[in-house]
Amino acid sequence: MFLQAKTAHFVRMTCWGCSPNPKIMARPKKKIQDLKAIRVNVRMTVSEYLTVSENADTLGITIPDFIRMRTTGRVLPRKKITPEDRKLFIELGRVGNNINQLTKKVHLGMNNTTVLTKQLSELERTLDILKSNIVNRDS
């Protein structure tokens, strides 16, 4: 937009946040081989689209990027682990560690059945809690 001043000169009006020198703020031009010039249309069933969309969402990428990565053989980003899943994995590791310790005690001949039974029942309770957390979260 130009504003005509009293002196009959045109003064350039700048917009808020615009650079006085637009060449400095311009995005760098892409190389010809990096341009996405070819468009491909793909037809899918609703279930296929939902599957592709869900997979792309869990990876945190767009559907075209997901299809591009799958078809060109590029490595897909890892699924993001939620803090709840991280806690479940840690707890499962602890349960596995406890089971290994109990197995070692049994093999070494420590047959104090009351202590082993108590520890085993605690592990069963912990596993039940973990299972219920997984089932409740998925529903």
C-alpha positions as CSV (number, residue, x, y, z in Angstrom):
1,M,0.0,0.0,0.0
2,F,1.2,3.4,-0.8
3,L,0.4,6.6,1.0
4,Q,0.6,9.9,-0.8
5,A,2.2,12.6,1.3
6,K,1.8,16.3,1.0
7,T,5.1,16.5,-0.9
8,A,3.6,14.4,-3.7
9,H,6.1,11.6,-2.9
10,F,4.9,8.1,-2.3
11,V,5.8,6.6,1.0
12,R,5.8,2.8,1.4
13,M,3.6,1.7,4.3
14,T,5.0,-1.3,6.1
15,C,2.8,-3.9,7.8
16,W,3.2,-4.9,11.4
17,G,6.1,-7.4,11.6
18,C,7.2,-6.9,8.0
19,S,10.8,-6.4,7.3
20,P,11.9,-3.2,5.5
21,N,14.0,-5.4,3.3
22,P,11.9,-8.4,2.2
23,K,14.8,-10.2,0.5
24,I,16.3,-10.8,3.9
25,M,13.2,-12.5,5.3
26,A,12.5,-14.7,2.2
27,R,12.5,-18.4,2.6
28,P,15.5,-20.1,0.8
29,K,14.6,-21.5,-2.6
30,K,14.5,-25.3,-2.7
31,K,16.7,-27.3,-5.1
32,I,14.9,-28.7,-8.2
33,Q,15.4,-32.3,-6.9
34,D,13.8,-31.3,-3.6
35,L,10.6,-29.9,-5.1
36,K,7.5,-32.1,-4.8
37,A,6.2,-31.5,-8.3
38,I,4.4,-34.7,-9.0
39,R,1.0,-35.3,-7.4
40,V,-0.4,-38.8,-6.9
41,N,-4.0,-39.6,-6.1
42,V,-4.7,-42.7,-4.1
43,R,-8.1,-44.3,-3.6
44,M,-8.7,-46.2,-0.4
45,T,-11.5,-47.9,1.4
46,V,-12.7,-46.2,4.6
47,S,-11.1,-48.9,6.8
48,E,-7.7,-48.5,4.9
49,Y,-7.9,-44.7,5.3
50,L,-8.7,-45.1,9.0
51,T,-5.7,-47.4,9.5
52,V,-3.3,-45.1,7.6
53,S,-4.7,-42.1,9.5
54,E,-4.3,-43.8,12.9
55,N,-0.8,-45.0,12.1
56,A,0.2,-41.5,11.0
57,D,-1.4,-39.9,14.1
58,T,0.4,-42.3,16.5
59,L,3.7,-41.4,14.9
60,G,3.0,-37.7,14.9
61,I,3.3,-37.2,11.2
62,T,0.9,-36.3,8.4
63,I,-0.8,-38.9,6.2
64,P,1.2,-37.9,3.0
65,D,4.5,-38.1,5.0
66,F,3.5,-41.5,6.3
67,I,2.7,-42.8,2.8
68,R,5.9,-41.3,1.4
69,M,8.1,-42.8,4.2
70,R,6.4,-46.3,3.8
71,T,6.7,-46.4,0.0
72,T,10.3,-45.1,-0.2
73,G,11.6,-47.4,2.6
74,R,12.7,-44.6,4.9
75,V,12.7,-45.3,8.6
76,L,9.5,-44.2,10.3
77,P,9.8,-42.3,13.5
78,R,9.3,-44.2,16.7
79,K,6.0,-44.1,18.5
80,K,6.0,-41.7,21.3
81,I,5.8,-43.4,24.7
82,T,3.3,-41.8,27.0
83,P,4.3,-41.2,30.7
84,E,1.7,-43.7,31.7
85,D,3.2,-46.4,29.4
86,R,6.7,-45.5,30.8
87,K,5.5,-46.1,34.3
88,L,3.9,-49.4,33.3
89,F,7.2,-50.5,31.6
90,I,9.2,-49.6,34.7
91,E,6.8,-51.5,37.0
92,L,6.9,-54.6,34.7
93,G,10.7,-54.5,34.9
94,R,10.5,-54.5,38.6
95,V,8.1,-57.4,38.7
96,G,10.4,-59.4,36.3
97,N,13.4,-58.6,38.6
98,N,11.5,-59.9,41.6
99,I,10.5,-63.1,39.9
100,N,14.1,-63.7,39.0
101,Q,15.2,-63.2,42.6
102,L,12.5,-65.6,43.8
103,T,13.6,-68.2,41.2
104,K,17.2,-67.8,42.3
105,K,16.2,-68.4,46.0
106,V,14.3,-71.5,45.1
107,H,17.3,-72.9,43.1
108,L,19.7,-72.1,45.9
109,G,17.6,-74.2,48.3
110,M,16.0,-71.5,50.3
111,N,12.7,-73.2,50.9
112,N,11.2,-70.8,53.4
113,T,7.8,-71.2,51.9
114,T,5.9,-68.6,53.9
115,V,8.2,-65.8,52.8
116,L,8.3,-67.0,49.2
117,T,4.5,-67.4,49.1
118,K,4.0,-63.9,50.5
119,Q,6.4,-62.4,47.9
120,L,4.7,-64.3,45.2
121,S,1.2,-63.1,46.2
122,E,2.5,-59.5,46.2
123,L,3.8,-60.0,42.7
124,E,0.5,-61.4,41.6
125,R,-1.3,-58.4,43.0
126,T,1.1,-56.0,41.2
127,L,0.6,-57.9,38.0
128,D,-3.2,-57.7,38.4
129,I,-3.0,-54.0,38.9
130,L,-0.8,-53.5,35.8
131,K,-3.2,-55.7,33.7
132,S,-6.2,-53.7,34.9
133,N,-4.4,-50.4,34.0
134,I,-3.7,-51.6,30.5
135,V,-7.2,-52.9,30.0
136,N,-8.9,-49.8,31.3
137,R,-6.7,-47.5,29.3
138,D,-7.4,-49.3,26.0
139,S,-11.2,-49.3,26.5
